[in-house]
Amino acid sequence: MAEDADLENEYDEKDGRILDGFLLLASAGSATPDGVVSASLSSLELVDVVDEDLSFFGRLDRLDLSDNRFTHERILQQIGNAPRLTRLSLACNSLNFLLCSSGTLSQLQSLDLSFNSLQGEVLSQLVHLKNLQYLNLSSNCISLVPEEKEIAGMESLEELLLDNNDLVQFVQWRGLDALRRLKKLSLAHNRIKRLKDDLSEFEYGDDMFYFRSLEELDLGHNEIATLEQLPALRQFRRLRKLKLHENPCMQKEPNLELKGEEVSGFPGIGIFAKSKKQWYLCGNGCFQCRPKLEEPKLKMNRKRMHKVSSAPLLLPRKSASRMSIGNSLDFDDEVSCFLTSLSGGASISAASVQSQQQCQSRVRQLKDQLQQQQQEEEQLLLHQK
């Protein structure tokens, strides 16, 4: 029994895991298939799919299967049993080719196939995805795009990413002109040096133009030396945004940063190029250099700085003593006034006796106030010492 268990474990480790309905329920945290709308199953060593189980997930809208070990070409047909799937990611797998029949994934709008080993022929298979609007084929092995008639069926595609492939010459991806709704095209990191139709034996005429709907083209991180190496761009009549960052033509001036500026020879096309950001290595990390400050840096002279104490502000001893003397004199004057008022020669009556008692009480109050103030002044002097 132990040997059988070891054999089963070795078999599982070698073949990987299988995507079934129970795994989908667990990843989405739902008890029923109707409660699963989005599922992330990346980095789980998946190698196969139980396509019959996906037919029960009628509300599944987004599915992430990136960073797994799918290799077979029928993966799209298996996942196609999910009837309402609109977003699918199969990035970072080991796909070499894909088969896609008519009616498969009829609701799919976004597909990520980056970081695989796909060839250019995959575009002729993806034609059956009639509602596909976004397609990412970056970091594959595409060196040639199929002919226009083979990919003309991708009528809904608006954004296509072909970064980090082998599309050096314009003739290699010229067939993308068949995509009538294509608005954004990215060809960064393809070692492109020029855009010129080498198959044409005549110069461009006024009536000839490419990419009827293309508005944004990314040619960053290539080998374009000068803008004169891009004559084909004059035939991109709808092009409005051209990205050329990290090209030799944009690195002649280190602080160059263009934001939609038009260049002579390319009317209506705004060129975007960001200045290069410096990075440095420190230990096991990579860090970005801080930009130089244009404003003057303020420095503090610590020798001229004065210490500030948090103790309450106290009067000097002399001023305190003067204040006490002045207050005591004021009280003595007031007492003497009361005494002189009593020293008249008037006859003593009940009213005079009552007024005399009031004066005496007033004298006692003034004396008490004087004694209290003297005690406070003595405490203040002791605190200063």
C-alpha positions in Angstrom: 0.0 0.0 0.0 2.8 2.4 0.8 4.5 1.7 -2.5 1.2 2.4 -4.3 0.8 5.7 -2.4 4.4 6.7 -3.4 3.7 5.9 -7.0 0.5 8.0 -6.9 2.4 10.9 -5.4 5.1 10.7 -8.0 2.4 10.6 -10.7 0.7 13.7 -9.4 4.0 15.6 -9.1 4.9 14.7 -12.6 1.6 15.4 -14.3 0.5 18.4 -12.2 -3.1 19.3 -11.1 -6.3 19.2 -13.1 -8.8 22.1 -13.2 -12.3 20.8 -12.4 -15.5 22.2 -10.9 -14.5 21.6 -7.3 -11.3 23.6 -7.7 -13.3 26.4 -9.3 -15.7 26.5 -6.4 -12.9 26.5 -3.9 -11.0 29.3 -5.6 -14.1 31.5 -5.7 -15.3 30.6 -2.2 -18.7 29.6 -3.4 -20.9 26.7 -2.7 -22.7 26.6 -6.0 -21.6 27.2 -9.6 -24.0 30.1 -10.1 -22.1 32.1 -7.4 -18.8 32.0 -9.3 -18.3 35.1 -11.4 -14.5 35.5 -11.2 -11.8 32.9 -10.4 -8.0 33.3 -10.1 -6.1 30.0 -10.5 -2.6 31.2 -11.3 0.6 29.4 -10.1 -1.2 26.1 -9.3 0.8 23.8 -11.6 -2.4 23.1 -13.7 -1.9 20.9 -16.7 -5.4 20.0 -17.9 -9.0 21.0 -17.7 -12.2 18.9 -17.2 -14.2 20.7 -19.9 -17.5 19.1 -18.9 -17.4 20.8 -15.5 -17.1 24.3 -16.9 -20.5 24.0 -18.6 -22.1 24.3 -15.2 -20.6 27.7 -14.5 -23.0 29.8 -16.5 -22.1 33.1 -14.8 -18.3 32.8 -14.9 -17.0 36.1 -16.4 -13.3 36.3 -15.6 -10.8 33.5 -15.4 -7.1 33.8 -14.6 -5.0 30.7 -15.5 -1.6 32.4 -15.8 1.7 30.8 -14.6 0.6 27.2 -15.0 1.8 24.3 -17.2 -0.7 24.1 -20.0 0.8 22.8 -23.2 -1.9 21.2 -25.3 -3.4 23.1 -28.2 -7.1 22.4 -27.3 -7.0 24.5 -24.2 -9.3 27.2 -25.7 -11.8 24.7 -26.9 -11.9 23.2 -23.4 -12.4 26.5 -21.7 -15.0 27.4 -24.3 -17.6 25.4 -22.4 -17.9 28.4 -20.1 -20.7 30.2 -22.0 -20.3 33.7 -20.7 -16.6 34.1 -20.3 -15.4 37.6 -21.3 -11.8 37.8 -19.9 -9.2 35.0 -20.0 -5.5 35.0 -19.1 -3.2 32.2 -20.2 0.0 34.1 -19.7 3.2 32.4 -18.6 2.4 28.9 -19.8 4.1 26.6 -22.3 1.7 27.0 -25.3 3.2 26.4 -28.8 0.1 26.3 -30.8 -3.7 26.9 -30.4 -6.7 25.4 -32.0 -9.9 27.4 -32.0 -13.1 26.4 -33.8 -16.0 28.5 -34.9 -18.4 29.4 -32.0 -15.7 28.9 -29.3 -15.7 31.6 -26.6 -18.2 33.6 -28.5 -18.4 36.2 -25.6 -14.7 36.6 -25.1 -13.5 40.2 -25.2 -10.0 40.1 -23.6 -7.3 37.4 -24.1 -3.8 37.4 -22.6 -1.4 35.0 -24.2 1.9 36.7 -23.3 5.0 34.8 -22.3 4.4 31.7 -24.2 6.0 30.1 -27.3 3.4 30.9 -29.9 4.1 31.5 -33.6 2.5 34.0 -35.9 0.0 31.4 -37.2 -1.9 31.7 -34.0 -3.6 34.8 -35.3 -5.3 32.7 -38.1 -6.8 30.5 -35.3 -7.9 33.4 -33.2 -10.0 34.7 -36.1 -12.9 32.6 -34.7 -13.1 34.9 -31.6 -15.6 37.3 -33.2 -16.0 39.6 -30.2 -12.3 39.8 -29.2 -11.3 43.4 -28.5 -8.0 43.1 -26.6 -5.2 40.7 -27.4 -1.8 40.4 -25.7 0.8 38.4 -27.6 3.9 39.9 -26.0 7.0 37.9 -25.3 6.3 35.1 -27.8 8.1 33.8 -30.9 6.2 35.7 -33.6 8.4 36.6 -36.6 5.7 36.9 -39.3 2.1 37.9 -39.3 -0.2 35.8 -41.6 -1.6 37.3 -44.8 -4.3 39.8 -44.7 -7.0 37.4 -45.9 -6.3 35.0 -43.1 -6.8 37.5 -40.3 -9.4 39.7 -41.8 -12.1 38.0 -39.7 -10.9 39.7 -36.5 -13.4 42.5 -37.0 -13.7 43.6 -33.4 -10.1 43.8 -32.3 -9.1 47.3 -31.2 -5.9 46.8 -29.2 -3.0 44.5 -30.0 0.3 44.0 -28.1 3.2 42.4 -29.9 6.1 43.6 -27.6 9.3 41.6 -27.4 8.9 39.4 -30.5 10.9 39.3 -33.7 9.1 41.7 -35.9 12.0 43.7 -37.2 10.9 44.7 -40.7 7.7 46.5 -41.6 6.8 43.8 -44.1 6.7 41.2 -41.3 3.7 42.8 -39.7 2.2 44.7 -42.6 -0.6 42.1 -42.7 -2.1 43.7 -39.6 -3.5 46.3 -42.0 -6.5 43.9 -42.4 -7.6 44.7 -38.9 -10.1 47.5 -39.8 -10.9 48.4 -36.2 -7.4 48.3 -34.7 -6.8 51.6 -32.7 -3.8 50.7 -30.5 -0.7 48.7 -31.6 2.4 48.1 -29.5 5.7 46.9 -31.1 8.2 47.8 -28.4 11.3 45.7 -27.9 11.4 44.3 -31.5 14.8 45.7 -32.7 13.0 47.9 -35.3 15.4 50.2 -37.2 13.1 51.6 -39.8 9.5 51.6 -41.2 9.6 51.2 -44.9 7.7 49.0 -47.3 10.6 47.1 -48.9 8.3 45.2 -51.3 7.0 48.3 -52.9 8.8 49.2 -56.2 7.3 52.7 -56.3 7.2 55.5 -53.9 4.1 56.1 -51.9 1.3 57.9 -53.6 -1.2 60.3 -52.1 -4.0 57.7 -52.4 -2.2 54.9 -50.6 -2.3 54.6 -46.8 -2.2 51.9 -44.1 -4.1 51.2 -41.0 -7.3 53.1 -41.5 -8.3 53.2 -37.8 -4.9 53.2 -36.0 -4.6 56.1 -33.6 -1.7 55.0 -31.2 1.5 53.2 -32.1 4.2 52.3 -29.6 7.7 51.8 -31.0 9.6 52.3 -27.7 12.8 50.5 -26.9 13.8 49.9 -30.5 16.8 50.9 -32.6 15.4 53.9 -34.6 18.3 56.3 -35.2 16.5 59.2 -36.9 12.9 60.1 -37.7 13.8 59.9 -41.4 13.8 56.1 -41.0 10.0 56.1 -40.6 8.6 57.1 -44.0 5.7 54.6 -43.8 4.2 56.7 -41.0 3.1 59.3 -43.5 0.6 56.7 -44.8 -0.9 56.2 -41.3 -3.6 58.8 -41.9 -5.4 58.3 -38.5 -2.3 58.1 -36.4 -2.3 60.7 -33.6 0.1 59.3 -30.9 3.6 57.9 -31.5 5.7 56.6 -28.6 9.5 56.6 -29.3 11.0 56.5 -25.8 14.3 54.7 -25.3 15.3 55.0 -29.0 18.6 56.4 -30.3 16.8 59.2 -32.0 15.4 60.4 -28.6 18.6 59.9 -26.6 20.7 62.5 -28.2 19.6 65.1 -25.7 19.6 63.6 -22.2 16.9 65.8 -20.8 14.5 65.5 -23.8 10.9 64.9 -22.9 8.3 65.3 -25.6 4.6 65.2 -24.8 2.5 65.2 -27.9 4.7 67.6 -29.9 4.5 67.5 -33.6 7.6 67.1 -35.7 8.1 68.4 -39.2 7.4 65.8 -41.8 4.7 64.1 -39.7 1.7 66.4 -39.6 -1.0 65.6 -37.1 1.2 63.0 -35.2 2.1 63.8 -31.6 5.4 62.2 -30.6 5.8 61.1 -27.0 9.2 60.4 -25.4 10.2 60.3 -21.8 13.6 61.1 -20.5 15.7 58.2 -19.3 15.5 57.5 -15.6 18.8 56.5 -14.0 18.9 53.4 -11.8 21.6 51.9 -9.6 22.3 48.6 -7.9 22.7 48.4 -4.1 23.0 45.0 -2.6 20.3 42.8 -3.9 18.0 45.7 -5.0 17.6 48.1 -7.8 16.8 51.7 -7.0 16.0 54.8 -8.9 18.2 57.8 -8.6 16.7 60.9 -7.0 16.2 63.8 -9.4 18.4 66.8 -8.9 16.8 69.7 -7.0 16.5 72.9 -9.0 15.8 75.0 -5.9 18.6 76.0 -3.5 19.0 73.8 -0.6 18.6 75.4 2.8 21.3 74.7 5.5 20.9 75.4 9.2 23.8 77.0 11.2 23.6 75.2 14.5 26.1 77.5 16.1 23.8 80.4 15.8 20.7 78.6 17.0 19.5 79.5 20.6 18.0 77.1 23.1 14.4 77.6 23.9 13.2 76.4 27.4 9.7 75.3 28.1 9.7 76.8 31.6 7.2 79.7 32.3 8.4 83.2 32.0 9.3 84.6 35.4 10.1 88.2 36.4 13.5 89.2 37.7 14.0 89.5 41.4 14.3 93.3 41.4 11.2 93.9 39.5 9.2 91.5 41.7 10.4 93.3 44.9 9.5 96.6 43.4 6.1 95.4 42.5 5.6 94.1 46.1 6.7 97.5 47.6 4.4 99.4 45.3 1.4 97.3 46.1 2.1 97.5 49.8 2.2 101.3 49.5 -1.1 101.3 47.7 -2.7 99.3 50.5 -1.2 101.5 53.2 -2.6 104.7 51.6 -6.0 103.1 51.4 -5.9 102.1 55.1 -4.7 105.6 56.1 -7.6 107.1 54.2 -10.0 105.0 56.2 -8.3 105.9 59.5 -8.3 109.6 58.9 -12.0 109.5 58.0 -12.6 108.1 61.5 -10.5 110.7 63.3 -13.0 113.6 62.8 -14.5 115.5 65.7 -18.1 114.4 64.9 -20.3 113.1 67.6 -20.5 109.4 67.9 -23.8 108.0 66.9 -25.3 104.6 65.9 -24.6 105.4 62.3 -21.1 106.4 63.0 -20.5 103.2 65.0 -21.9 101.1 62.1 -19.7 102.9 59.6 -16.7 102.4 62.0 -17.3 98.7 62.1 -17.5 98.6 58.3 -14.2 100.4 58.0 -12.6 98.1 60.4 -13.8 95.0 58.4 -12.5 96.7 55.3 -9.1 97.2 57.0 -9.0 93.6 57.9 -9.8 92.5 54.4 -7.0 94.7 53.0 -4.5 93.4 55.5 -5.4 89.8 54.6 -5.0 90.6 50.9 -1.6 92.2 51.6 -0.4 89.2 53.6 -1.6 86.8 50.8 0.2 88.8 48.1 3.4 88.9 50.2 3.3 85.1 50.5 2.8 84.7 46.8 5.8 86.9 46.1 8.0 85.0 48.6 7.1 81.7 46.8 7.9 83.3 43.5 11.3 84.5 44.7 12.0 81.0 46.1 11.1 79.4 42.7 13.5 81.8 40.9 16.3 80.8 43.2 
